[in-house]
Amino acid sequence: WISWLLCSLAVALLVGLKQLVILGIGRLFPIRKEASKLAFVTMVFSILIGVALVPINLGVSYAPPGYRAVLVYGGLATVAGIYGVYLLRGLLARPLHLVLYICAIEIAPPLFLYRYLADGLP
């Protein structure tokens, strides 16, 4: 239970931090309306992923051991599919904004975190 709780808290922290970064950028630059729209769409897709993963999570918990791997991969495919729809929606709306968003919000923070951790570890 503790590992499940820690993973859930880590995901909630990352999603909340992402929302705060989006809203902070919206307040810092004159794009408050667009930032709040992006935060709303991100929240909607996060809720959609959560609702889609409930039956998969229950299946992994209570299914026979032979089906668990299939359900885990099915869950990963579900998350990838919903995230693909999220990116496709952004690509059809404004392609340049999607590229900037991916670079600034999705790729840069993990790279900075990796660099920080790699430099800090012996």
Number of C-alpha atoms within 10 A of each C-alpha: 6 7 8 9 10 11 12 12 12 12 12 12 12 12 15 13 12 17 19 13 15 22 20 13 14 18 14 10 9 10 12 16 12 13 20 16 13 18 18 13 13 18 15 13 16 17 12 13 18 13 11 15 19 12 13 21 16 11 16 18 12 11 13 9 10 8 12 17 11 14 20 16 12 14 20 13 12 16 19 13 13 16 16 12 13 16 16 13 13 17 14 9 11 10 14 10 12 17 13 11 16 12 12 11 13 12 11 13 13 11 11 11 11 12 11 11 11 10 9 8 6 5
